[in-house]
Amino acid sequence: MKILYLLFAVFLLLFQATSGSADPLFADTVECRSAQGKFCRVGACPPTFTATGTCHGGMMNCCSK
C-alpha cells in the first residue's frame, strides 16, 4: 500500500502540465501582442481594422486600428 502513494507522486510529477506549454511563442505573435490595440485573428480583420502583419508563424493576421 505504501508503494501506491509513491507511484501516485511519480505520476503527478511525470504528467503535470505547465501553463502555456501548448502554445509556442512565435516572434511575430509576441511583436503583435506587445503593442496596445493590436490582436491576432484568423481570416480578414474587422471593417475598422487593417492587417499590419502576421501572427503564429504567418497563419493569422495581426489587426490594428
QUIJOLIN-V601215 format. One record per residue. N is the residue number from 0. RES is the residue in one small letter. SS is DSSP state (A for helix, B for strand, O for the rest). D_LAST is the distance of its C-alpha to the last C-alpha in whole Angstrom. Layout:
n,res,ss,d_last
N,RES,SS,D_LAST
N,RES,SS,D_LAST
//
This chain:
n,res,ss,d_last
0,m,O,62
1,k,A,61
2,i,A,60
3,l,A,57
4,y,A,56
5,l,A,55
6,l,A,54
7,f,A,51
8,a,A,50
9,v,A,50
10,f,A,48
11,l,A,45
12,l,A,45
13,l,A,45
14,f,O,42
15,q,O,40
16,a,O,36
17,t,O,34
18,s,O,30
19,g,O,28
20,s,O,30
21,a,O,29
22,d,O,26
23,p,O,26
24,l,O,23
25,f,O,22
26,a,A,21
27,d,A,18
28,t,A,17
29,v,A,18
30,e,A,16
31,c,A,13
32,r,A,14
33,s,A,15
34,a,O,11
35,q,O,10
36,g,O,7
37,k,O,8
38,f,B,10
39,c,B,13
40,r,B,13
41,v,O,16
42,g,O,16
43,a,O,13
44,c,O,10
45,p,O,10
46,p,O,10
47,t,O,7
48,f,O,5
49,t,B,6
50,a,B,9
51,t,B,9
52,g,B,13
53,t,B,15
54,c,B,16
55,h,A,20
56,g,A,22
57,g,A,20
58,m,O,20
59,m,B,16
60,n,B,13
61,c,B,10
62,c,B,7
63,s,B,4
64,k,O,0
//
